Amino acid sequence: MAASPTFATAHRSLPGRSRAWLVLAVLLPAAAGAFAWALTAGDLSIPLADVAGALGGTGDDMAARVVRELRLPRALATFACGGLLALAGALMQVLLRNPLAEPYVLGISGGAAVGALGAITLGAATFIVDAGAFAGALAAMLLVFGLAHGDGSWTQTRLLLTGVIVAAGCGAVVTLMLALAPATQAQSMLFWLMGDASGANRPWPALMLLIAGLLLVLPLARDLNVLVRGELAAQALGVRVRRLRYALYLLASLFTAAAVSLVGTVGFVGLIVPHLVRLLLGNDQRVLLPVAVLAGGTLLLAADTAARTAMAPMQLPVGVLTALIGVPVFLFLLARHPGR
């Protein structure tokens, strides 16, 4: 995968403050609207005034319980997972200097799928399925990094090739599990593989990880801005490139594992969102990273709300909607910016 000219010339096109503030002026109301939609829409339509009362703790009827116990945790979890995927995608695109990089490029989603589907096969509870997905993702991450390191000659190419091979192996295991699974379990397995946020009712670990991740990554934004000029330039300016790459690869893998364990393998969020934000604002990581988190969380939250309301009471896999949104958007971006 060849490096994009966007990364080679990124330092020449840092965003103006006015454009950044304009994008935030659009994104913040969009995020608020997505939360309002998520809390009001569903089988039981709840007026916004009742939602406000439920959030304020004044309502004790069924509508208030639906908001506090079902819709609010799911909304917070999907927003956090969208932010984590966008953050991981932004880091991977900078580290690999390629706009086609995404959070799943290292085979993490495949490991998560093996862990989750194994738990579903055993008939485990939802929280065990989440734990299995997280354990599988971490196992795949450790396997990829261990194999890629080898005798110490760790390179980006070797890491990517190892990730592709591990992902292929996990895909074969997933296919085998689907072929052997009873019909009663195969549907839930396929639903998880296509992205399923119905069990995302424990938002606080993902939210805390998202906040902690931003606090850890933002101080490194200046080093990332230097890194996009190339490793030699970064080293000449005092950046410890090897240590920075290891740390950010591990963080991106952890973000991806946490998101996949909650909502399954939701595609395109970690690919499209950072790429679109970069086209709008340039490649200054001090701006790109937080804006990508906000945009990714908003996108996944809106997609999940649409997935559970479009054909209610039946819920669609949220990954299907993100793909339906992501494919035309990405093709449009390629048509408008063929060299980027």
C-alpha positions, 0 to 999 in steps of 0.5 A: 500500500503506497503512501498517499500524497496527503500525508507527504504534504500534510504539513503544508495544509494545516487547517485555519481556525475559522474552518475548524470552528465552523465544523464544530458549530455543525458537529456539536448540534448534530451530536445533540440532535443524535442523542435527542433522536436516540432517546425519543425514538423507538417502539415507545415514542417519548416526547422530548420534555419527558426525556428531559424529566427522566434525565433529571430524575423526576419521572418514575413511569415506564417512559422514564425507565425506558430512557434511563435503563435502556436508551441512554446506556445504549446511546452513550455506548454507541457514541463511545464506540464510534469515537473509539473506532474513529480515533483508532482509524485516525491513528492507524492512517497517520502511523501507516501514512495511508488513508486506506488504513482502518482499525481492523487492518491488524486482524483485531476484528477477526480475533474478536469475532472468534471470541464472541462467536465461541461464547455464543456457541456455548450459550453464554450470557451477553456480558460473557460474549462481550468479554470473549470478544475483548479477549479474542481481540487482545489475543489477536493483537498480541499474536500479530505483534509477536509474529511481526516482531520476530527476530527484532526486525519489526517493520510496517510491511511485516506488521501489515502482512502479519495482520492480514494473515491472522485476519484470514486465519480468524476468518476461516475459523469464523466460517467453520463455526458458522457452518457447524453452529445450530440454526438457532445460534447461527442467526445471532452469530451473523447479527453480531458479525454485521454489527449489533448494538442491542447488547451495548448497555454498559457504556462507562468502560468505553466512555472512560477509555475514550476520555483516557485515550484522548488525554493520552493521545492529544499531548502526542499530536505535535509529534504526530504532525512531525511524523507525517513528514517522514521518519527521518525528518521526525527523528531529526527533530527529536521524535522517538519514532520507534517508541511513539509507533509502539505506543500508538499501535497498542493504543489503537488496538486497545480502542478497537478491541473495546469498540468491537467487544460492544457493538461487533464488527461495524465497518467504515466508521474508522475509515471514512470519518478520519478521512473526511475530517482530514479533507475538511480540516487538514492533517493537524492532529491537534484538531483532527483527533478530537473532531474525528472522535465527535464525528465518529460517535455522532455517526454511529449513534445516528446509524444505530438509532436508524437501525432500530427504528427504520423497520421497528420492531425488527432491528437491523444490524448497525454495520449494514447501515454504516456500510450503506452510508460509507460506500457512497461517501467514500466513492464520492470522496474518491471522485472529488479528490482522486489524488488524495 
